[in-house]
Amino acid sequence: MELTNPEVIKYLLAKNGFSFSKAMGQNFLTAAWVPERIASESGITKNDGVLEVGPGIGCLTQELSHAAGRVTAVELDKRLPPLLAESLSGCGNVEIVSGDILKLDIPELVKNRMGGLTPKVCANLPYNITTPVLTALIDTGLFETITVMVQKEVALRICADPGTKDYGAFSVYVNYHTEPEILFHVPPGCFMPQPKVTSSVVTLRRRDTKPWDIRDEKLFFRVVRASFAQRRKTLANGLSSAFGELGKDGVRSVIAACGFPENIRGETLDIPGFGALSNAVGERLK
C-alpha cells in the first residue's frame, strides 16, 4: 500500500472516520522520498530493534519494517491502531503499542520487545511534545542512535554552537549525552495538512564515553540551567539567583577561578566551560 499517496491517505482516513487533530500535531507525509531517506540515513539494519513514536498511518513504519529486525510503534491516538492494522498488514515484524510514550516504561518496553537486538529510535515526532520525548529517550541511555524528524528550529537548537542565538540549555543537554547531526530538511509541501514550518531530520549518536572532567553531573546541569535562566544578563546574575548560598562574592570568585571575565554571559560557554564552572561551584559548596 502506497502510504504517502494522497488518494490512499484520504481513502484510509475516510474508511476509518478519521479527522486530523491539531492538539496532537498530526501531519502525514505525502512525499515517498522522505520516509525512504529517513530509514536509509538512520543506518538501521536487521540487527536492530526500532522504537517509533507516533507512526501516524504507517508510512515510515513500513520503511522501517523492511530495514529493521523488529519495529515497536507507540501511538497515542486510539483511533489509529485499527487503521494501522490495515495499512501495515504485510509487515509481520511490526507491533503497535497503544499508549503515551511519556507515561510508558521505556526500558521495560525495550527489554520485552527488542531482546537480542540493538535498540534504536526512528520517528517523525509529534511537534508538540518533541522536547519532553527526546529528553525521555535520551535519559534512558539505551538507544545507540535516535533519528527523528522535528521542527527545523528545534534541530537548529540541538546543533547550535555556543554564543549563537539558538544555543541554550537544551543544546548543552543533547550535546552532553549525544553527538547530534542534521541530516536534511523537509519542506511543508511534503505533508497533509501542510504545517507552517520547515522540518528537519536529525540523528543523535549516543556518547558511550564523555571526554570532559565533570565531577557531579546533577550539579553540572543545575549550573547550565542557571546560566541560561536570565539570558540577557551576565553569568554572575544567573548563578547568584540559583546559588544564593554562595553569595555574590562567592559567585565572583568561582567565575574568576575558572579564568572567565567577570561580565561573561552563560550562553558563550561550551561544555568544558560549564564543566569547569560546575566543578568550581562544587568546590565552593563543600
C-alpha positions in Angstrom: 0.0 0.0 0.0 1.4 3.4 -1.1 1.0 5.2 2.2 2.3 8.6 1.0 -0.1 8.7 -1.9 -2.7 11.5 -1.0 -5.5 9.4 -2.5 -4.6 6.4 -0.4 -4.3 8.5 2.6 -7.8 10.1 2.0 -9.3 6.6 1.4 -7.8 5.2 4.7 -8.9 8.2 6.7 -12.4 8.2 5.3 -12.8 4.5 5.8 -11.9 4.8 9.4 -13.8 8.0 10.1 -10.5 9.8 10.9 -10.0 13.6 11.2 -6.8 15.4 12.0 -6.1 16.5 15.5 -4.3 19.8 15.9 -3.8 19.1 19.6 -1.8 16.0 18.6 0.2 17.8 16.0 -0.8 15.4 13.2 0.7 15.9 9.8 1.0 12.9 7.4 3.8 12.6 4.9 2.8 12.7 1.2 6.3 12.5 -0.3 7.7 9.0 -0.6 11.3 10.1 -0.6 11.1 11.4 2.9 10.4 8.1 4.9 12.7 6.3 2.4 15.6 8.7 3.2 14.9 8.7 6.9 15.1 4.9 7.1 18.1 4.8 4.9 20.1 7.5 6.6 19.3 6.2 10.1 21.6 3.3 9.4 19.1 0.7 10.7 19.8 -3.0 9.9 18.2 -6.3 10.7 20.3 -6.4 13.8 18.3 -3.5 15.2 15.1 -3.2 17.2 13.4 0.1 16.4 11.2 2.2 18.6 8.9 4.5 16.6 6.9 7.2 18.3 3.7 8.5 16.6 3.5 6.2 13.5 0.5 8.0 12.0 -0.8 5.9 9.2 2.5 4.0 9.0 4.5 5.3 6.0 7.8 5.5 8.0 6.8 2.3 9.9 6.6 0.5 6.5 10.1 1.5 5.5 11.5 0.6 9.0 9.9 -2.8 8.7 11.9 -3.5 5.6 15.2 -2.4 7.2 14.9 -3.5 10.9 14.7 -6.7 12.7 11.7 -5.5 14.7 9.7 -2.3 15.0 7.7 -1.3 18.0 5.5 1.7 17.2 3.8 3.6 20.1 0.7 5.5 19.1 -1.3 7.8 21.4 -4.3 8.3 19.2 -6.6 5.4 19.9 -8.3 5.9 16.5 -5.2 4.9 14.6 -4.4 1.3 15.6 -7.3 -0.2 13.6 -6.2 1.9 10.6 -2.6 0.7 11.1 -3.7 -2.9 11.3 -4.8 -2.5 7.7 -2.1 -0.2 6.3 0.7 -2.4 7.8 -1.0 -5.8 7.3 2.0 -7.1 5.3 4.6 -6.1 8.0 5.0 -9.1 10.2 7.8 -7.6 12.3 5.8 -4.6 13.5 3.9 -4.3 16.8 1.7 -1.3 17.5 1.5 -0.3 21.2 -1.4 2.0 22.1 -0.3 4.5 24.7 1.5 7.7 25.7 5.3 7.4 25.3 5.8 9.9 28.2 3.9 7.6 30.5 5.2 4.2 29.4 8.2 2.4 31.0 10.6 2.8 28.1 13.3 0.4 29.5 10.7 -2.2 30.1 9.3 -1.7 26.6 12.8 -2.2 25.1 13.5 -5.2 27.3 10.3 -7.0 26.4 10.2 -6.3 22.7 13.8 -5.9 21.5 15.6 -8.8 23.2 18.9 -9.5 21.4 18.6 -6.6 19.1 20.4 -3.2 19.2 17.8 -0.6 20.4 17.4 2.5 18.2 14.8 5.1 17.7 13.4 6.4 14.4 10.4 8.6 14.3 8.5 11.5 12.8 7.9 13.1 16.3 4.7 14.9 17.1 6.0 18.5 17.2 4.0 19.5 20.3 5.9 17.0 22.5 9.3 17.0 20.8 11.5 18.2 23.7 10.0 16.0 26.5 10.0 12.9 24.3 13.7 13.4 23.3 14.6 14.0 26.9 12.8 10.8 28.0 14.5 8.8 25.2 18.0 10.2 25.9 17.7 9.8 29.6 17.3 6.0 29.3 20.8 5.7 27.8 19.5 2.7 25.9 19.5 3.8 22.3 22.6 3.7 20.1 21.0 6.2 17.8 17.9 8.4 17.8 16.9 9.6 14.3 13.9 11.9 14.3 12.1 14.5 12.3 11.5 17.7 14.3 10.8 21.3 13.5 13.7 23.0 11.9 14.0 25.5 14.7 14.4 22.6 17.2 17.1 21.0 15.0 19.0 24.2 15.0 18.7 24.5 18.8 20.0 21.0 19.2 23.0 21.5 16.9 23.7 25.2 17.9 27.2 26.4 18.7 28.0 28.4 21.9 27.3 32.1 21.6 24.7 31.8 18.8 21.0 32.8 19.2 19.8 29.2 19.0 22.2 27.9 21.8 20.5 27.1 25.1 20.3 24.6 28.0 18.7 22.0 25.7 21.6 22.3 23.3 24.0 21.6 26.1 21.9 18.7 27.4 21.7 17.0 24.0 25.3 17.5 23.1 26.4 16.2 26.5 24.7 12.9 26.0 24.9 12.5 22.2 26.6 13.7 19.1 23.9 15.3 17.0 23.8 16.0 13.3 21.2 17.5 10.9 20.7 15.1 8.0 18.3 17.0 5.8 15.4 19.4 5.7 11.8 18.7 4.7 9.6 21.5 3.3 5.9 21.9 4.4 4.6 20.8 1.0 5.6 17.2 1.9 2.8 16.9 4.4 -1.0 16.7 4.7 -2.1 19.0 6.0 0.8 21.3 5.4 2.4 22.7 8.5 3.5 26.3 8.7 7.1 25.4 9.4 10.0 23.5 7.7 11.0 20.2 9.3 14.4 18.7 9.7 15.7 15.2 10.3 18.4 14.9 12.9 20.3 11.9 14.2 21.7 11.7 17.8 24.5 9.2 18.3 24.9 8.2 22.0 28.1 9.2 23.7 29.3 6.0 25.4 32.2 7.9 27.0 32.2 11.7 27.8 35.5 13.4 27.2 35.1 16.0 30.0 36.2 16.4 33.6 32.7 16.8 35.2 32.6 15.6 38.8 28.9 16.0 39.5 26.5 15.6 36.6 23.5 16.7 38.6 25.3 19.9 39.7 26.6 20.4 36.1 23.0 20.6 34.7 21.9 22.8 37.6 24.7 25.3 36.7 23.7 25.1 33.0 20.0 25.8 33.7 21.0 28.7 36.0 23.3 30.1 33.3 20.5 30.4 30.7 17.7 31.3 33.1 18.4 35.0 32.7 19.7 35.0 29.2 20.2 38.8 28.7 22.1 39.1 32.0 25.6 38.1 33.0 26.5 34.6 34.2 27.1 36.1 37.7 23.4 37.2 37.8 22.2 33.7 36.8 24.4 31.9 39.3 23.6 34.4 42.1 19.8 33.6 41.7 20.3 29.9 41.6 23.0 29.5 44.2 22.1 32.1 46.8 24.2 30.2 49.4 27.3 31.2 47.5 26.6 34.9 47.8 27.7 37.5 45.2 31.3 37.4 46.3 31.3 33.6 46.2 29.9 33.7 42.6 32.5 36.2 41.5 35.3 34.1 43.0 34.0 31.0 41.2 33.9 32.8 37.9 37.4 34.2 38.5 38.8 30.7 39.5 37.7 29.5 36.0 39.6 32.3 34.3 36.4 33.8 32.9 35.9 37.6 32.7 33.5 38.9 35.4 30.9 40.1 32.9 30.8 36.8 30.8 27.4 35.6 29.7 26.4 31.9 30.2 25.4 31.4 26.5 29.1 31.8 25.4 30.3 28.7 27.4 30.8 25.3 25.8 30.5 22.0 27.7 34.1 22.1 29.0 33.5 25.6 30.2 30.3 24.6 32.0 32.2 21.6 33.4 34.9 23.8 34.9 32.3 26.2 36.3 30.3 23.4 37.9 33.4 21.8 39.4 34.4 25.2 40.9 30.9 25.6 42.3 31.1 22.2 43.8 34.4 23.0 45.5 32.9 26.2 46.9 29.8 24.4 48.3 31.9 21.8 50.2 
